[in-house]
């Protein structure tokens, strides 16, 4: 059988087409249609690819742009000219004690200043090497701090070590083109309780910070007679070391001399370099007395760690010269700095000439202090007045000039970035523990300093506002330069651009405005108006940044960003950005929180923005409207009044039923326990959280009163005054405690390592605001005026008496005070906002 053929049903089979025969029109159309559709798909695909690529590169460009914004400075002209701190523009303020982190030292207000300082140690002591240089609480000094300091021309400081006291004095003299001359005088006296006169080594030094040169001028084999040097901002200069004497009119004393000339890779290394250059081979042999080996600088030998792989320090090294003089107390030594451009110098600022200058400056300081604060006329004792002078002087002597780059990060940065280089002239909270700038502290500092010298306040605020970026953000903690960074734990170095800090600079601006408005013809206040005009463009951006980045979930509500995210570790996650750290907030951080203290800060700020705008003839209506809305007591009650607590409160996702408990660590049977992790204290949530008021009575509850947001006839004011005076809640004989004694978290640790901080102890900045508010309401007509007056007198007296008593007993003004005993605690000396005690004494608010 053959192969089966295909059967054609309809008619005959069509003959195959010839080669020269064209396809029919229908077939051509079908083919063309298929080609067109293919082309469309190809074109669409190409278009989508191009669009995706464009979108991808646009997104990259946008992300890159957003990533750069955090390190892009504000485009408006800086408040301060680039050379505003130079010797040419501001000669009187060029040199100063602008190194608050060391016990005694001076530098210029310039980026790479030649720095000078002093170290000391006691010879033949039980402790091997007790070198003192940077202010350290671990040194356990009986007390140290400036007794007098006018912020510009002179200062007198007392340092009480274990069995001797060092008095460090300096006087400046203007002349030439580089900030003039200055002289130090160091006087050492043994304590009456000391069994024998101690032998002390003083080490005076000069160090170049990457620029400038220093040369040791040696005479008598190993006595450094002087240092000659040169730098861009100082020109030629000479530092002369005079021989020690018993007193101003007495003859020379026996002393041993040593010196060191070497290089330093950074200012934070100076102490270590000296320590690693010490040698015991030298002999102290006074004419009458036994010969003894003593410790002195010799040759610097960098420490060698064979097993430690450390990256090489690639920084440019600077000259470092140390002059050591070893002498028995009592004695006096003078160090003289002379500028090469001071040609018509009448005489050297030493000996009796310096004494005359010092006495003149002291008398001027005393008169100016009384004229400014009037403590004697208010009946304070001489001892109280001396305390007041020391509190002010320590803040002035704690002014620092820093230069460097912050380390910052935004959500658009994978890794931290370096902020643009910048300068900061600022007071510091504590020379030992916090010797750097803190944004919310500075507003309080300037409340005191603006009374003494408005120019200091204008310059400090200008420096802070000049650090603002294009977004309107200012890093809240300024860690500028290697010296500052060496004192900060690594976890606090990086600053995040969503994090705020209370805008307390507005308090200082309010004070400057009031000074100007009350006396516009006064020389000291005339510069305020042009200052505000240059400040205003940046100030607007700063205010707007708060309004947009810190807004809350409901209209006209606000929320601090940057709360701790680890809800497993903290009893109550901290809110460092609020300044009140561990003060109880909502137990479970969320975007639904409303923070009453930030609401009040914004009400205050908007009102001051309106005042500034009006003063400058700028549009002020929007600021005025914001102020009216945020100050509306009905809105405040609606957002933050807790009927249960009968007080103002935060709102959020919260439960009070939390506790720190030891975590369970499973150890398999038969396994040794020490091979497994140590059980930590972790948070246990005993009842689930829900949206509610936090109901923690304390400083946060007082903010509508503290910042004068409450109207004088508000019934809520009565509740606040009652809670303040209740000793089971906030009242103590030493000031207002930070958290009610009745609160569940009162004096509770936040982790096993974090002691209570803002959970009971007394803080002077908030107590100052409370006294100030009581003064305001006692002078404003209303139903609670009499109650406010009585509370004002009582609270003011309690705070002043306790801070003064602790200063006399301990030698220090403290960071905080115990609510149970009034005893000073925390870091010390703390002559940041704790020095506001002076304003309470003067009744200047």
C-alpha positions in Angstrom: 0.0 0.0 0.0 1.1 3.5 -0.8 1.3 6.5 1.6 -2.2 8.1 2.3 -2.8 11.3 0.5 -4.5 14.4 2.0 -8.0 14.7 0.7 -9.2 18.1 -0.6 -12.9 18.6 0.2 -13.8 21.7 -1.8 -12.8 21.7 -5.4 -9.5 21.1 -6.9 -6.2 21.8 -5.2 -4.8 25.3 -5.9 -1.6 25.2 -8.0 1.6 26.2 -6.2 2.4 29.9 -6.6 5.1 30.8 -9.1 8.2 32.5 -8.0 7.4 35.7 -9.8 3.9 35.9 -8.5 3.3 38.6 -5.7 1.4 37.8 -2.4 -2.1 38.9 -2.2 -3.0 42.3 -0.6 -4.6 40.5 2.3 -1.5 38.5 3.2 0.7 41.6 2.9 -1.6 43.4 5.3 -1.5 40.6 7.8 2.3 40.5 7.7 2.6 44.2 8.1 0.2 44.2 11.1 2.4 41.6 12.8 5.5 43.7 12.2 3.9 46.8 13.5 2.8 45.2 16.7 6.3 43.8 17.2 7.8 47.2 16.6 5.3 48.8 19.2 6.3 46.2 21.8 10.0 46.8 21.1 9.5 50.6 21.3 7.6 50.3 24.5 10.3 48.1 26.0 13.0 50.5 24.9 11.0 53.4 26.3 10.4 51.6 29.6 14.1 50.8 29.8 15.1 54.4 29.1 12.5 55.7 31.6 13.7 53.2 34.3 17.3 54.3 33.7 16.3 57.9 33.9 14.3 57.2 37.1 17.2 55.2 38.5 19.7 57.9 37.8 17.3 60.6 39.0 16.7 58.6 42.2 20.5 58.3 42.6 20.9 62.0 42.0 18.1 62.8 44.5 19.4 60.5 47.1 22.9 61.9 46.6 21.5 65.4 46.9 19.6 64.5 50.0 22.6 62.7 51.5 24.7 65.9 51.0 22.1 68.2 52.6 23.1 67.1 56.1 26.7 68.5 55.4 25.6 71.5 53.4 25.7 74.8 55.3 23.0 77.4 55.2 23.3 79.6 52.1 22.6 82.9 53.8 25.6 85.1 54.8 27.1 84.0 58.1 26.2 86.1 61.2 29.9 86.5 61.9 32.5 87.7 59.4 35.3 85.2 58.7 37.8 87.3 60.7 35.5 88.5 63.5 37.6 86.7 66.2 41.0 87.8 64.8 43.5 89.9 66.6 42.9 92.7 64.1 39.1 92.9 64.6 38.8 91.8 68.2 42.2 92.3 69.9 40.9 92.4 73.5 39.2 89.0 73.2 41.9 87.3 71.1 43.9 85.7 73.9 42.0 84.0 76.7 41.6 81.0 79.0 39.7 79.3 76.1 40.9 75.8 77.1 38.3 74.9 79.8 39.3 71.2 79.7 42.7 72.0 81.4 43.3 73.3 84.9 45.2 76.3 83.5 46.0 77.2 80.0 45.5 79.9 77.3 45.0 80.0 73.6 43.8 82.4 70.9 40.5 82.5 69.1 41.9 81.1 65.9 41.6 77.6 64.3 45.1 76.4 64.8 46.2 78.3 67.8 49.5 78.1 69.6 48.3 76.7 73.0 49.9 77.3 76.4 49.3 75.5 79.6 50.5 74.1 82.9 50.8 70.7 84.4 52.1 69.9 87.9 52.9 67.0 90.2 54.0 66.5 93.8 57.4 65.0 94.2 58.3 62.3 96.8 54.7 61.4 97.3 53.2 58.0 98.0 51.6 57.9 94.5 54.2 57.1 91.8 53.2 59.8 89.2 50.3 62.1 90.1 50.5 64.4 87.1 47.7 66.9 86.8 46.8 68.6 83.5 43.3 68.1 82.2 40.4 68.6 84.6 39.6 65.1 86.0 37.2 64.2 88.7 39.4 61.3 89.4 42.1 63.7 90.6 40.0 64.2 93.7 41.1 67.8 94.2 39.6 69.6 97.2 38.4 72.3 94.9 39.3 74.4 91.9 37.8 77.2 90.0 38.0 80.9 89.1 37.4 83.2 92.0 37.5 86.3 89.7 37.4 86.5 85.9 36.0 89.3 83.8 36.0 87.3 80.6 38.5 89.5 78.9 41.5 91.1 80.8 42.3 89.0 83.9 41.5 86.0 86.0 42.3 84.6 89.5 41.9 80.9 90.1 42.5 78.7 93.2 43.4 75.0 92.9 43.4 73.1 96.2 45.4 69.9 95.9 45.8 67.5 98.8 48.4 69.4 100.9 49.0 72.6 99.0 47.1 75.3 97.1 48.1 76.8 93.7 46.8 80.3 92.8 46.9 80.9 89.1 46.5 84.5 87.9 46.8 86.1 84.5 46.7 89.7 83.3 46.6 90.9 79.7 48.0 94.1 78.2 46.9 95.4 74.8 49.5 96.5 72.3 50.8 95.7 68.8 48.9 93.9 66.1 48.6 90.4 67.5 46.5 90.6 70.8 49.2 92.1 73.0 51.1 90.6 76.0 50.1 88.6 79.0 51.7 87.4 82.2 50.9 84.4 84.5 51.7 84.3 88.1 51.6 81.0 90.0 51.7 81.1 93.8 52.1 77.8 95.8 51.4 77.6 99.5 51.3 74.5 101.7 48.2 73.8 103.8 48.6 74.3 107.5 47.7 70.7 108.1 50.7 69.5 105.9 53.4 67.9 108.1 56.2 69.3 105.9 56.5 71.7 103.0 55.8 69.7 99.8 58.1 69.8 96.8 56.2 70.5 93.6 57.1 70.4 89.9 55.4 72.9 87.7 55.5 72.1 84.0 54.8 75.1 81.7 54.4 74.3 78.0 53.7 75.7 74.6 52.4 73.5 71.7 51.9 74.3 68.1 48.7 72.8 66.6 50.0 71.9 63.1 51.2 75.4 62.2 53.8 77.7 63.7 57.2 77.0 65.2 58.7 77.0 68.7 62.4 77.1 69.8 63.8 76.4 73.2 66.3 78.9 74.5 68.4 77.2 77.1 70.9 78.6 79.6 72.7 77.3 82.6 73.0 73.8 81.1 69.3 72.7 81.4 67.3 75.7 82.5 64.8 76.8 79.8 65.0 80.6 80.0 62.5 81.2 77.2 60.7 79.9 74.1 60.7 82.0 71.0 58.2 81.3 68.3 56.3 82.3 65.2 52.9 81.6 63.8 50.6 83.2 61.2 48.2 84.8 63.7 50.8 85.8 66.3 53.8 86.8 64.3 57.0 86.6 66.3 56.7 86.1 70.1 58.6 85.2 73.1 57.6 83.3 76.3 60.0 84.0 79.2 60.1 81.8 82.4 61.2 83.8 85.4 63.0 82.1 88.3 60.9 81.2 91.4 60.9 83.5 94.4 59.5 83.1 97.9 57.3 86.1 97.3 57.1 89.2 95.2 59.8 91.1 97.2 61.9 88.1 98.2 65.0 86.6 96.6 65.4 83.6 94.4 64.7 80.1 95.8 66.6 76.9 95.1 65.0 75.0 92.2 65.9 72.1 89.8 65.2 72.7 86.2 64.4 70.4 83.2 63.0 70.8 79.8 61.7 68.8 76.9 61.6 69.7 73.2 59.7 67.3 70.9 56.9 66.9 68.5 53.2 66.1 69.1 50.7 64.6 66.6 47.8 66.2 68.4 46.9 68.3 71.4 45.1 65.4 73.1 48.5 63.6 73.3 50.3 66.2 75.4 49.7 64.5 78.8 50.8 61.1 77.4 53.9 62.6 75.8 55.0 64.1 79.1 54.2 60.9 81.1 56.3 58.9 78.6 59.2 61.3 78.9 59.5 61.1 82.7 62.7 59.8 84.3 63.9 59.3 87.9 67.6 59.9 87.2 67.6 63.5 88.3 68.8 64.6 91.8 67.1 67.3 93.9 69.8 68.7 96.2 68.8 71.9 98.1 71.6 73.7 100.0 70.1 72.6 103.3 68.5 69.2 103.0 69.1 65.7 101.8 69.7 64.8 98.2 66.8 62.8 96.6 66.0 61.5 93.2 63.0 63.1 91.6 60.9 62.6 88.5 61.3 65.0 85.6 60.9 65.2 81.8 63.8 63.8 79.9 63.6 62.3 76.4 60.3 61.4 74.9 60.1 57.7 73.9 56.8 56.7 72.3 55.4 53.6 74.0 56.0 50.4 72.1 53.3 47.7 72.0 54.7 44.7 70.1 51.4 42.8 70.1 49.1 45.7 69.4 48.5 46.5 65.8 47.6 50.2 65.8 47.3 52.3 62.6 50.0 54.9 62.3 49.1 58.4 63.2 49.3 60.3 59.9 48.5 63.8 61.3 51.0 66.6 60.8 53.1 67.0 63.9 53.6 70.3 65.8 56.3 71.6 68.1 55.9 70.9 71.8 58.2 72.5 74.4 58.0 71.8 78.2 59.7 73.7 81.0 59.8 72.0 84.4 60.8 73.7 87.6 60.9 71.7 90.8 60.8 73.8 94.0 59.6 73.5 97.6 56.6 75.6 98.8 56.1 78.4 99.4 57.1 80.0 96.1 55.9 82.2 93.3 56.7 82.0 89.5 55.9 84.3 86.6 55.6 83.4 83.0 55.6 86.3 80.5 54.3 86.3 76.9 55.5 89.2 74.8 54.2 89.9 71.2 56.9 90.9 68.7 54.7 93.6 67.2 54.2 95.4 70.6 57.0 98.0 70.0 56.2 100.8 72.4 55.9 98.6 75.5 56.4 100.9 78.6 57.8 98.1 80.8 57.5 94.4 81.4 54.3 93.2 83.0 56.0 91.4 85.9 56.6 91.8 89.6 55.2 94.9 91.2 53.9 96.2 87.8 51.8 93.0 87.5 50.6 93.3 91.1 49.4 96.9 90.4 47.6 95.8 87.3 46.0 92.9 89.1 44.8 95.0 92.0 43.3 97.6 89.6 41.5 94.9 87.6 40.2 93.2 90.8 38.8 96.6 92.1 37.1 97.2 88.7 35.6 93.7 88.8 34.3 94.1 92.3 32.6 97.4 91.4 31.1 96.1 88.2 29.8 92.9 89.9 28.0 95.0 92.5 26.6 97.4 89.9 25.4 94.5 87.7 23.9 92.1 90.4 23.6 94.3 93.6 24.1 91.4 96.0 25.6 93.6 98.8 22.7 96.0 98.5 20.3 93.0 98.9 22.0 92.2 102.2 24.0 89.2 101.3 27.2 88.5 103.4 30.7 89.0 102.0 31.0 85.2 101.9 27.8 84.9 99.7 29.1 87.7 97.4 32.4 85.8 97.0 30.4 82.7 96.1 28.4 84.7 93.5 31.6 86.1 92.0 33.1 82.6 91.8 29.9 81.2 90.1 30.0 83.9 87.4 33.8 83.8 87.0 33.7 80.0 86.5 31.3 80.4 83.7 33.3 83.1 82.1 36.6 81.2 82.7 34.8 78.1 81.2 34.3 79.8 77.9 36.0 77.8 75.2 37.0 78.4 71.6 36.8 75.2 69.6 37.5 74.4 65.9 36.9 71.2 64.0 34.3 69.0 62.3 31.3 67.3 63.8 30.5 63.7 62.7 26.9 63.6 61.4 24.5 61.2 59.7 21.1 61.3 58.1 18.8 58.5 57.0 20.2 59.0 53.5 23.7 58.2 54.6 25.0 54.7 54.9 27.9 55.9 57.0 28.6 59.0 59.1 30.0 62.1 57.3 32.3 64.9 58.4 30.4 68.2 58.8 32.1 71.3 57.3 34.9 72.8 59.5 33.6 75.4 61.9 34.5 77.5 65.0 32.5 77.6 68.2 32.9 80.1 71.0 30.7 78.8 73.8 30.5 78.3 77.6 30.7 74.7 78.7 28.6 72.9 81.4 31.5 71.3 83.2 35.3 71.7 82.8 35.9 68.1 84.0 33.1 66.1 82.5 31.5 68.1 79.7 34.2 70.5 78.4 32.4 71.2 75.1 29.3 72.9 73.7 25.8 71.6 74.3 23.0 73.4 72.5 20.3 73.5 75.2 22.8 74.2 78.0 24.1 77.3 76.1 20.7 79.1 76.2 20.8 78.9 80.0 24.5 79.9 80.2 23.8 83.1 78.2 20.9 84.1 80.5 23.6 84.9 83.1 26.4 86.1 80.8 24.1 88.5 78.9 23.7 90.4 82.2 27.4 90.7 82.5 28.5 91.2 78.9 25.9 91.2 76.1 28.7 91.1 73.5 29.7 87.6 74.8 26.1 86.5 74.3 25.8 87.9 70.8 29.1 86.2 69.8 28.2 82.9 71.3 24.7 82.8 69.8 26.2 83.8 66.4 28.7 81.0 66.5 26.0 78.5 67.3 23.7 79.7 64.6 26.5 79.9 62.0 26.8 76.1 62.4 23.3 75.6 61.0 22.9 73.5 57.8 20.6 74.1 54.8 17.9 72.1 56.4 17.9 74.2 59.6 19.5 71.7 61.8 22.3 72.4 64.4 24.1 69.4 65.8 23.1 69.5 69.5 26.5 68.4 70.9 29.5 70.1 69.4 32.6 67.8 69.6 35.1 69.9 67.6 38.7 68.9 67.4 40.8 65.9 68.6 41.1 67.3 72.1 37.3 67.5 72.5 36.7 64.1 70.8 39.1 62.4 73.2 36.8 63.1 76.1 33.6 61.6 74.5 32.5 58.0 74.4 32.3 56.7 70.8 28.5 56.1 70.9 27.8 59.8 71.5 30.1 61.2 68.7 27.8 60.8 65.7 25.0 63.4 65.6 21.8 62.5 63.7 20.0 65.3 61.8 16.4 64.3 62.9 17.4 65.0 66.6 16.6 68.3 68.2 17.4 69.9 71.6 15.3 72.4 73.4 15.7 75.8 71.6 16.8 77.6 74.7 18.8 80.2 72.7 15.5 81.9 72.3 15.6 82.6 76.1 18.9 84.4 75.7 17.5 86.3 72.6 14.5 87.3 74.6 16.9 88.8 77.2 18.8 90.7 74.5 15.6 92.1 73.1 14.4 93.3 76.5 17.8 94.9 77.2 17.6 96.7 73.8 13.9 97.7 74.2 14.4 99.1 77.7 17.5 101.1 76.9 18.1 101.4 73.1 20.6 104.3 73.6 23.0 102.2 75.8 26.3 101.5 74.1 26.3 97.8 75.2 22.9 97.2 73.5 23.2 99.2 70.3 24.8 96.3 68.5 21.8 94.1 69.2 19.7 95.3 66.3 22.3 94.8 63.5 23.1 91.5 65.1 19.5 90.4 64.9 19.2 91.5 61.3 22.1 89.2 60.3 20.8 86.4 62.5 17.2 86.5 61.2 17.5 84.5 57.9 19.1 81.6 59.7 16.8 81.9 62.7 13.8 81.6 60.5 15.1 78.3 59.0 16.0 77.0 62.5 12.5 77.7 63.8 10.9 76.1 60.6 13.1 73.0 61.1 11.5 72.5 64.5 8.1 73.1 63.2 8.4 70.5 60.4 10.7 67.8 61.8 9.4 67.7 65.3 5.7 68.0 64.6 3.3 65.5 66.3 0.5 63.3 65.2 -2.2 65.9 65.7 -2.3 69.5 64.5 -0.3 71.8 66.7 1.2 68.9 68.6 4.9 68.1 68.9 7.0 65.0 69.4 10.7 64.7 70.2 12.6 62.5 67.7 15.5 60.3 68.7 14.1 58.3 71.6 16.0 55.1 72.4 14.7 52.3 70.3 15.8 49.3 72.5 12.6 48.7 74.4 14.0 45.5 75.8 16.9 47.0 77.7 15.5 50.3 79.2 12.9 50.4 81.9 11.7 53.6 80.1 13.5 54.4 76.8 15.5 57.6 77.1 14.7 60.9 75.3 18.2 62.5 75.2 17.0 65.0 72.7 14.6 66.6 75.2 17.5 67.3 77.5 15.7 65.4 80.2 17.3 62.1 79.3 15.6 59.4 81.4 12.6 61.4 82.6 9.6 59.0 82.1 7.9 59.2 78.7 5.6 56.7 77.0 6.9 53.2 77.8 6.7 52.2 74.1 8.0 54.9 71.7 5.8 55.5 68.8 4.8 58.2 66.2 1.6 58.8 68.2 3.4 60.5 71.1 2.7 64.1 72.1 5.3 65.9 74.3 4.1 68.8 76.4 7.5 70.3 77.1 8.3 70.6 73.3 4.8 72.1 72.7 5.7 74.8 75.3 9.2 75.4 73.8 7.5 76.0 70.4 5.0 78.4 72.0 7.8 80.4 73.5 9.9 80.4 70.4 7.1 81.5 68.1 6.4 84.5 70.4 10.1 85.5 70.4 10.3 85.1 66.6 7.3 87.5 66.3 9.0 90.0 68.5 12.3 89.9 66.5 10.4 90.1 63.2 8.4 93.1 64.4 11.6 94.8 65.7 13.3 94.3 62.3 10.2 95.4 60.3 9.8 91.9 58.8 6.5 90.1 58.4 5.6 88.8 61.8 1.9 87.9 61.5 2.5 84.1 60.9 4.7 83.9 64.0 2.2 85.9 66.0 -0.6 83.5 64.9 1.5 80.4 65.8 2.2 81.9 69.2 -1.5 82.6 69.8 -2.5 79.1 68.7 0.2 77.3 70.7 -0.4 79.5 73.8 -4.2 78.8 73.7 -4.9 77.2 77.1 -7.9 75.3 75.7 -5.7 73.6 73.1 -3.1 72.9 75.7 -5.7 71.3 78.0 -7.1 69.3 75.1 -3.8 67.9 74.1 -2.0 67.5 77.4 -4.3 67.8 80.5 -4.7 64.5 82.3 -7.8 64.5 84.5 -6.6 61.4 86.3 -3.3 63.0 87.3 -4.8 66.5 87.5 -1.6 67.8 85.8 -0.2 68.3 82.3 1.2 65.2 80.7 2.7 63.5 77.6 0.5 61.2 75.6 1.6 58.0 74.0 1.5 54.2 73.8 2.1 53.5 77.5 1.9 51.1 80.4 3.1 51.7 83.9 3.4 48.0 84.5 7.0 47.4 83.6 10.0 46.1 85.6 13.6 45.3 85.3 14.1 41.5 85.8 16.9 39.1 85.3 16.7 37.4 81.9 16.5 33.6 81.8 19.7 32.0 80.4 19.2 28.3 79.5 22.1 26.1 80.6 21.9 22.5 79.3 22.2 19.9 82.0 25.7 19.0 82.8 27.2 22.1 81.2 29.2 24.6 83.4 27.4 27.8 84.0 30.4 30.1 83.4 30.5 29.1 79.8 27.2 30.9 79.1 26.3 34.6 79.1 25.8 36.4 82.4 22.1 37.1 83.0 21.3 40.8 82.3 18.6 42.9 83.8 16.0 43.4 81.0 12.6 45.0 80.8 9.6 42.9 81.5 6.2 44.3 80.4 3.6 43.0 82.9 0.6 44.7 81.2 0.3 45.6 77.5 0.6 49.3 76.6 -2.3 51.4 75.3 -2.7 54.9 74.0 -3.1 57.1 77.1 -1.6 59.9 79.2 1.8 59.0 80.7 0.8 60.5 84.0 4.4 61.1 85.3 4.3 64.2 87.6 7.5 66.2 87.5 9.4 68.8 85.6 7.7 68.0 82.2 4.3 68.6 83.9 5.4 72.1 84.9 6.4 73.4 81.5 3.1 75.4 80.7 3.9 77.2 84.0 7.7 77.4 83.6 7.5 79.1 80.2 4.5 81.4 81.2 2.1 79.7 78.8 -0.7 79.4 81.4 -2.8 82.5 81.8 -2.7 83.9 85.4 -6.4 83.1 86.0 -6.2 79.4 84.8 -7.5 77.0 87.3 -4.7 74.6 86.2 -2.2 77.0 87.8 -3.7 76.3 91.2 -3.1 72.5 90.7 0.5 73.2 89.7 1.3 75.4 92.7 -0.3 72.8 95.0 1.8 70.0 93.5 4.9 72.0 93.7 4.5 72.7 97.4 3.6 69.1 98.3 6.6 67.4 99.9 5.2 64.0 98.9 5.4 65.2 95.3 7.9 67.8 94.2 8.8 70.0 97.2 12.0 69.6 99.2 13.9 72.0 101.5 16.6 72.2 98.7 14.6 72.9 95.6 12.0 71.1 93.4 12.8 67.4 92.7 12.6 66.3 89.1 10.0 63.6 89.5 7.3 63.2 92.1 8.1 61.0 95.1 4.8 59.3 94.5 5.7 58.2 90.9 6.4 54.6 90.2 9.7 55.4 88.5 10.9 57.8 91.2 14.7 57.1 91.8 14.4 53.9 89.7 17.4 52.7 87.7 16.8 52.7 83.9 19.1 49.8 83.3 21.4 47.8 85.6 24.2 50.4 84.7 22.1 53.6 84.5 21.4 55.3 87.9 18.4 57.6 88.0 19.3 61.0 86.5 16.1 63.1 86.0 14.0 60.9 88.3 14.2 62.7 91.6 17.4 64.8 91.8 17.2 68.6 91.9 18.4 70.4 88.8 19.1 74.1 89.0 18.1 75.1 85.4 14.5 73.9 85.9 14.4 75.4 89.4 15.6 78.7 88.0 12.7 78.6 85.5 10.3 77.8 88.4 11.6 80.7 90.5 11.4 82.9 87.4 7.8 81.8 86.7 6.8 82.3 90.3 8.2 85.8 90.1 6.2 86.4 86.9 2.9 85.2 88.4 3.5 87.0 91.7 3.8 90.2 89.7 0.8 89.5 87.5 -2.8 90.1 88.7 -4.7 87.0 89.2 -6.4 84.7 91.8 -3.1 82.9 92.6 -0.8 85.9 92.9 -0.5 85.7 96.7 0.2 82.0 96.6 2.9 82.5 93.9 4.5 85.3 96.0 4.8 83.0 99.0 6.2 80.1 97.0 8.6 82.4 95.3 10.2 83.6 98.5 10.4 80.1 99.9 11.8 78.3 96.9 14.3 81.0 96.0 15.7 80.9 99.6 15.9 77.1 99.7 17.9 76.9 96.4 20.3 79.7 97.2 21.0 78.4 100.7 21.6 74.8 99.6 23.8 75.6 96.6 25.9 78.0 98.7 26.1 75.5 101.6 27.3 72.7 99.4 29.9 75.0 97.8 31.3 75.9 101.2 31.3 72.3 102.4 32.7 70.6 99.2 34.5 73.3 97.2 32.2 72.8 94.2 29.0 73.9 92.5 27.4 70.6 91.3 25.5 69.2 88.4 22.5 68.2 90.5 21.6 67.9 94.2 20.1 65.1 96.2 16.4 65.6 96.9 16.8 63.8 100.3 19.8 65.5 101.7 20.6 68.4 99.4 24.1 67.0 98.9 25.8 67.9 95.6 26.2 65.0 93.2 27.0 64.2 89.6 29.8 66.0 87.7 31.7 68.9 89.3 32.6 71.6 89.0 29.3 72.3 87.2 29.3 76.0 86.6 27.1 75.8 83.6 23.4 76.3 84.4 23.9 75.7 88.2 25.6 79.2 88.2 22.1 80.6 87.5 21.9 80.7 91.3 23.5 84.2 90.9 20.5 85.5 89.0 18.2 84.1 91.7 20.3 85.9 94.3 20.1 89.1 92.2 16.4 88.6 91.5 17.1 89.2 87.8 14.9 87.2 85.5 
